[in-house]
Amino acid sequence: MPAQASRENLQRKLGELRRRNMREHGVRTAVLTDTPHPLTRQWLRVHNADAALRTRLDEMRQRYGAQDLLTCT
């Protein structure tokens, strides 16, 4: 699946794929609901990030709803 522009687009696309998969297995009606995710944090470590890359990372943080962007020392 190609990268999506936002979390909402990603969730919508995943929902479409799930419904399509269920139809292939004979399911014609279903109710899809959100379930809690067991992971509370994900980590991405980037070494030697310059100012331009830090700006892009902050944009990604905002787009995907991440709470923290920390500088490693």
N, CA, C and O atoms as CSV, one atom per row, in Angstrom:
chain,resi,resn,atom,element,x,y,z
A,1,MET,N,N,0.854,-1.160,0.000
A,1,MET,CA,C,0.000,0.000,0.000
A,1,MET,C,C,0.906,1.231,0.000
A,1,MET,O,O,1.840,1.306,0.798
A,2,PRO,N,N,0.648,2.174,-0.862
A,2,PRO,CA,C,1.471,3.387,-0.893
A,2,PRO,C,C,1.250,4.243,0.347
A,2,PRO,O,O,0.235,4.112,1.030
A,3,ALA,N,N,2.193,5.107,0.628
A,3,ALA,CA,C,2.092,6.011,1.778
A,3,ALA,C,C,0.872,6.904,1.616
A,3,ALA,O,O,0.528,7.320,0.510
A,4,GLN,N,N,0.227,7.190,2.735
A,4,GLN,CA,C,-0.968,8.027,2.736
A,4,GLN,C,C,-0.617,9.402,3.293
A,4,GLN,O,O,0.328,9.549,4.068
A,5,ALA,N,N,-1.390,10.405,2.886
A,5,ALA,CA,C,-1.096,11.788,3.261
A,5,ALA,C,C,-1.399,12.083,4.731
A,5,ALA,O,O,-0.803,12.985,5.320
A,6,SER,N,N,-2.325,11.326,5.321
A,6,SER,CA,C,-2.685,11.601,6.712
A,6,SER,C,C,-3.115,10.317,7.396
A,6,SER,O,O,-3.340,9.294,6.748
A,7,ARG,N,N,-3.226,10.386,8.701
A,7,ARG,CA,C,-3.680,9.230,9.486
A,7,ARG,C,C,-5.111,8.860,9.101
A,7,ARG,O,O,-5.446,7.678,9.025
A,8,GLU,N,N,-5.964,9.871,8.855
A,8,GLU,CA,C,-7.348,9.598,8.475
A,8,GLU,C,C,-7.408,8.848,7.152
A,8,GLU,O,O,-8.181,7.900,7.008
A,9,ASN,N,N,-6.598,9.266,6.187
A,9,ASN,CA,C,-6.563,8.569,4.899
A,9,ASN,C,C,-6.097,7.132,5.078
A,9,ASN,O,O,-6.638,6.217,4.457
A,10,LEU,N,N,-5.101,6.933,5.920
A,10,LEU,CA,C,-4.593,5.589,6.182
A,10,LEU,C,C,-5.676,4.721,6.809
A,10,LEU,O,O,-5.868,3.581,6.387
A,11,GLN,N,N,-6.380,5.233,7.800
A,11,GLN,CA,C,-7.432,4.461,8.455
A,11,GLN,C,C,-8.564,4.134,7.486
A,11,GLN,O,O,-9.104,3.028,7.517
A,12,ARG,N,N,-8.928,5.087,6.624
A,12,ARG,CA,C,-9.973,4.837,5.640
A,12,ARG,C,C,-9.546,3.746,4.660
A,12,ARG,O,O,-10.330,2.852,4.341
A,13,LYS,N,N,-8.300,3.822,4.181
A,13,LYS,CA,C,-7.792,2.826,3.238
A,13,LYS,C,C,-7.732,1.443,3.885
A,13,LYS,O,O,-8.091,0.451,3.251
A,14,LEU,N,N,-7.281,1.365,5.141
A,14,LEU,CA,C,-7.246,0.072,5.834
A,14,LEU,C,C,-8.652,-0.503,5.998
A,14,LEU,O,O,-8.854,-1.708,5.852
A,15,GLY,N,N,-9.614,0.353,6.299
A,15,GLY,CA,C,-10.998,-0.098,6.406
A,15,GLY,C,C,-11.507,-0.668,5.095
A,15,GLY,O,O,-12.182,-1.698,5.082
A,16,GLU,N,N,-11.184,0.003,3.982
A,16,GLU,CA,C,-11.599,-0.496,2.667
A,16,GLU,C,C,-10.976,-1.859,2.381
A,16,GLU,O,O,-11.643,-2.762,1.877
A,17,LEU,N,N,-9.694,-1.999,2.707
A,17,LEU,CA,C,-9.020,-3.280,2.472
A,17,LEU,C,C,-9.615,-4.390,3.334
A,17,LEU,O,O,-9.768,-5.519,2.867
A,18,ARG,N,N,-9.947,-4.086,4.574
A,18,ARG,CA,C,-10.560,-5.093,5.455
A,18,ARG,C,C,-11.909,-5.543,4.915
A,18,ARG,O,O,-12.208,-6.737,4.883
A,19,ARG,N,N,-12.730,-4.568,4.485
A,19,ARG,CA,C,-14.042,-4.924,3.939
A,19,ARG,C,C,-13.897,-5.783,2.685
A,19,ARG,O,O,-14.623,-6.760,2.501
A,20,ARG,N,N,-12.956,-5.408,1.832
A,20,ARG,CA,C,-12.726,-6.184,0.613
A,20,ARG,C,C,-12.292,-7.605,0.967
A,20,ARG,O,O,-12.747,-8.567,0.347
A,21,ASN,N,N,-11.426,-7.737,1.949
A,21,ASN,CA,C,-10.958,-9.054,2.376
A,21,ASN,C,C,-12.112,-9.883,2.944
A,21,ASN,O,O,-12.202,-11.084,2.686
A,22,MET,N,N,-12.989,-9.244,3.713
A,22,MET,CA,C,-14.122,-9.974,4.287
A,22,MET,C,C,-15.082,-10.424,3.189
A,22,MET,O,O,-15.621,-11.529,3.263
A,23,ARG,N,N,-15.305,-9.598,2.182
A,23,ARG,CA,C,-16.187,-9.981,1.083
A,23,ARG,C,C,-15.644,-11.208,0.354
A,23,ARG,O,O,-16.411,-12.072,-0.071
A,24,GLU,N,N,-14.322,-11.282,0.210
A,24,GLU,CA,C,-13.713,-12.438,-0.444
A,24,GLU,C,C,-13.949,-13.715,0.354
A,24,GLU,O,O,-13.910,-14.812,-0.201
A,25,HIS,N,N,-14.194,-13.574,1.657
A,25,HIS,CA,C,-14.455,-14.734,2.507
A,25,HIS,C,C,-15.950,-14.956,2.726
A,25,HIS,O,O,-16.337,-15.739,3.593
A,26,GLY,N,N,-16.788,-14.277,1.952
A,26,GLY,CA,C,-18.227,-14.510,2.020
A,26,GLY,C,C,-18.987,-13.624,2.986
A,26,GLY,O,O,-20.201,-13.782,3.122
A,27,VAL,N,N,-18.325,-12.700,3.663
A,27,VAL,CA,C,-19.013,-11.805,4.599
A,27,VAL,C,C,-19.646,-10.678,3.790
A,27,VAL,O,O,-18.967,-9.982,3.036
A,28,ARG,N,N,-20.966,-10.507,3.959
A,28,ARG,CA,C,-21.669,-9.464,3.212
A,28,ARG,C,C,-22.021,-8.262,4.080
A,28,ARG,O,O,-22.087,-7.144,3.569
A,29,THR,N,N,-22.247,-8.457,5.371
A,29,THR,CA,C,-22.532,-7.347,6.271
A,29,THR,C,C,-21.666,-7.501,7.515
A,29,THR,O,O,-21.488,-8.607,8.026
A,30,ALA,N,N,-21.143,-6.409,7.986
A,30,ALA,CA,C,-20.305,-6.430,9.180
A,30,ALA,C,C,-20.244,-5.024,9.752
A,30,ALA,O,O,-20.464,-4.041,9.044
A,31,VAL,N,N,-19.945,-4.942,11.026
A,31,VAL,CA,C,-19.728,-3.665,11.692
A,31,VAL,C,C,-18.274,-3.626,12.110
A,31,VAL,O,O,-17.818,-4.488,12.863
A,32,LEU,N,N,-17.543,-2.639,11.631
A,32,LEU,CA,C,-16.141,-2.480,11.987
A,32,LEU,C,C,-16.032,-1.395,13.042
A,32,LEU,O,O,-16.604,-0.315,12.895
A,33,THR,N,N,-15.306,-1.681,14.095
A,33,THR,CA,C,-15.119,-0.696,15.158
A,33,THR,C,C,-13.641,-0.560,15.465
A,33,THR,O,O,-12.846,-1.455,15.179
A,34,ASP,N,N,-13.287,0.563,16.047
A,34,ASP,CA,C,-11.920,0.772,16.490
A,34,ASP,C,C,-11.688,-0.022,17.765
A,34,ASP,O,O,-12.563,-0.104,18.627
A,35,THR,N,N,-10.522,-0.593,17.874
A,35,THR,CA,C,-10.139,-1.284,19.101
A,35,THR,C,C,-8.895,-0.613,19.662
A,35,THR,O,O,-8.105,-0.047,18.907
A,36,PRO,N,N,-8.716,-0.669,20.955
A,36,PRO,CA,C,-7.518,-0.056,21.537
A,36,PRO,C,C,-6.254,-0.737,21.006
A,36,PRO,O,O,-6.223,-1.952,20.813
A,37,HIS,N,N,-5.247,0.044,20.781
A,37,HIS,CA,C,-3.969,-0.486,20.311
A,37,HIS,C,C,-3.078,-0.754,21.521
A,37,HIS,O,O,-2.958,0.099,22.400
A,38,PRO,N,N,-2.454,-1.925,21.576
A,38,PRO,CA,C,-1.634,-2.248,22.747
A,38,PRO,C,C,-0.361,-1.409,22.840
A,38,PRO,O,O,0.199,-1.262,23.926
A,39,LEU,N,N,0.098,-0.863,21.733
A,39,LEU,CA,C,1.321,-0.056,21.755
A,39,LEU,C,C,0.976,1.380,22.107
A,39,LEU,O,O,0.060,1.970,21.533
A,40,THR,N,N,1.706,1.926,23.041
A,40,THR,CA,C,1.450,3.310,23.414
A,40,THR,C,C,2.488,4.261,22.836
A,40,THR,O,O,2.236,5.459,22.707
A,41,ARG,N,N,3.643,3.734,22.491
A,41,ARG,CA,C,4.695,4.584,21.927
A,41,ARG,C,C,5.422,3.863,20.816
A,41,ARG,O,O,5.591,2.644,20.839
A,42,GLN,N,N,5.846,4.644,19.847
A,42,GLN,CA,C,6.704,4.143,18.795
A,42,GLN,C,C,7.909,5.066,18.739
A,42,GLN,O,O,7.800,6.262,19.008
A,43,TRP,N,N,9.056,4.504,18.390
A,43,TRP,CA,C,10.290,5.270,18.408
A,43,TRP,C,C,10.909,5.290,17.025
A,43,TRP,O,O,10.922,4.284,16.315
A,44,LEU,N,N,11.413,6.434,16.663
A,44,LEU,CA,C,12.175,6.605,15.433
A,44,LEU,C,C,13.416,7.397,15.819
A,44,LEU,O,O,13.313,8.534,16.279
A,45,ARG,N,N,14.575,6.804,15.635
A,45,ARG,CA,C,15.812,7.481,15.992
A,45,ARG,C,C,16.553,7.843,14.714
A,45,ARG,O,O,16.823,6.982,13.876
A,46,VAL,N,N,16.878,9.116,14.572
A,46,VAL,CA,C,17.598,9.619,13.403
A,46,VAL,C,C,18.884,10.260,13.895
A,46,VAL,O,O,18.855,11.204,14.684
A,47,HIS,N,N,20.000,9.749,13.431
A,47,HIS,CA,C,21.298,10.298,13.828
A,47,HIS,C,C,21.686,11.451,12.904
A,47,HIS,O,O,21.381,11.436,11.711
A,48,ASN,N,N,22.348,12.428,13.461
A,48,ASN,CA,C,22.901,13.562,12.711
A,48,ASN,C,C,21.837,14.310,11.904
A,48,ASN,O,O,22.049,14.607,10.728
A,49,ALA,N,N,20.708,14.613,12.521
A,49,ALA,CA,C,19.640,15.336,11.835
A,49,ALA,C,C,19.976,16.825,11.802
A,49,ALA,O,O,20.181,17.448,12.844
A,50,ASP,N,N,20.030,17.382,10.605
A,50,ASP,CA,C,20.287,18.810,10.480
A,50,ASP,C,C,18.965,19.571,10.657
A,50,ASP,O,O,17.920,18.956,10.873
A,51,ALA,N,N,19.009,20.886,10.567
A,51,ALA,CA,C,17.827,21.713,10.822
A,51,ALA,C,C,16.697,21.404,9.841
A,51,ALA,O,O,15.533,21.371,10.239
A,52,ALA,N,N,17.019,21.179,8.572
A,52,ALA,CA,C,15.993,20.888,7.569
A,52,ALA,C,C,15.293,19.565,7.877
A,52,ALA,O,O,14.072,19.460,7.768
A,53,LEU,N,N,16.068,18.568,8.260
A,53,LEU,CA,C,15.474,17.274,8.584
A,53,LEU,C,C,14.636,17.356,9.857
A,53,LEU,O,O,13.575,16.737,9.937
A,54,ARG,N,N,15.097,18.107,10.849
A,54,ARG,CA,C,14.310,18.282,12.070
A,54,ARG,C,C,12.974,18.955,11.759
A,54,ARG,O,O,11.955,18.615,12.360
A,55,THR,N,N,12.974,19.900,10.833
A,55,THR,CA,C,11.730,20.553,10.417
A,55,THR,C,C,10.785,19.547,9.784
A,55,THR,O,O,9.593,19.533,10.092
A,56,ARG,N,N,11.307,18.703,8.900
A,56,ARG,CA,C,10.475,17.677,8.261
A,56,ARG,C,C,9.943,16.676,9.287
A,56,ARG,O,O,8.789,16.256,9.205
A,57,LEU,N,N,10.776,16.296,10.245
A,57,LEU,CA,C,10.337,15.367,11.282
A,57,LEU,C,C,9.222,15.975,12.130
A,57,LEU,O,O,8.277,15.283,12.509
A,58,ASP,N,N,9.336,17.276,12.426
A,58,ASP,CA,C,8.296,17.945,13.196
A,58,ASP,C,C,6.987,18.002,12.406
A,58,ASP,O,O,5.909,17.855,12.983
A,59,GLU,N,N,7.074,18.214,11.094
A,59,GLU,CA,C,5.875,18.192,10.252
A,59,GLU,C,C,5.228,16.810,10.284
A,59,GLU,O,O,4.004,16.701,10.358
A,60,MET,N,N,6.039,15.756,10.230
A,60,MET,CA,C,5.523,14.390,10.312
A,60,MET,C,C,4.865,14.156,11.671
A,60,MET,O,O,3.801,13.543,11.757
A,61,ARG,N,N,5.500,14.645,12.717
A,61,ARG,CA,C,4.951,14.489,14.061
A,61,ARG,C,C,3.550,15.089,14.137
A,61,ARG,O,O,2.632,14.471,14.677
A,62,GLN,N,N,3.392,16.282,13.599
A,62,GLN,CA,C,2.097,16.943,13.630
A,62,GLN,C,C,1.072,16.217,12.759
A,62,GLN,O,O,-0.088,16.083,13.149
A,63,ARG,N,N,1.491,15.752,11.594
A,63,ARG,CA,C,0.578,15.077,10.675
A,63,ARG,C,C,0.038,13.787,11.265
A,63,ARG,O,O,-1.144,13.481,11.105
A,64,TYR,N,N,0.888,13.023,11.946
A,64,TYR,CA,C,0.482,11.717,12.458
A,64,TYR,C,C,0.074,11.742,13.926
A,64,TYR,O,O,-0.194,10.691,14.509
A,65,GLY,N,N,0.024,12.904,14.519
A,65,GLY,CA,C,-0.494,13.023,15.870
A,65,GLY,C,C,0.461,12.589,16.963
A,65,GLY,O,O,0.029,12.282,18.073
A,66,ALA,N,N,1.749,12.559,16.670
A,66,ALA,CA,C,2.722,12.193,17.702
A,66,ALA,C,C,2.815,13.327,18.713
A,66,ALA,O,O,2.633,14.497,18.376
A,67,GLN,N,N,3.098,12.965,19.944
A,67,GLN,CA,C,3.126,13.971,20.993
A,67,GLN,C,C,4.505,14.587,21.191
A,67,GLN,O,O,4.615,15.790,21.429
A,68,ASP,N,N,5.549,13.785,21.096
A,68,ASP,CA,C,6.883,14.258,21.443
A,68,ASP,C,C,7.854,14.109,20.284
A,68,ASP,O,O,7.780,13.166,19.497
A,69,LEU,N,N,8.753,15.056,20.205
A,69,LEU,CA,C,9.900,14.969,19.317
A,69,LEU,C,C,11.085,15.397,20.156
A,69,LEU,O,O,11.243,16.580,20.461
A,70,LEU,N,N,11.917,14.443,20.530
A,70,LEU,CA,C,13.006,14.693,21.454
A,70,LEU,C,C,14.345,14.701,20.746
A,70,LEU,O,O,14.536,14.008,19.747
A,71,THR,N,N,15.259,15.477,21.260
A,71,THR,CA,C,16.618,15.511,20.757
A,71,THR,C,C,17.469,14.561,21.590
A,71,THR,O,O,17.540,14.683,22.813
A,72,CYS,N,N,18.113,13.612,20.914
A,72,CYS,CA,C,19.001,12.676,21.616
A,72,CYS,C,C,20.386,13.291,21.731
A,72,CYS,O,O,20.858,13.959,20.812
A,73,THR,N,N,21.025,13.064,22.851
A,73,THR,CA,C,22.387,13.585,23.026
A,73,THR,C,C,23.380,12.461,23.127
A,73,THR,O,O,24.577,12.706,23.277
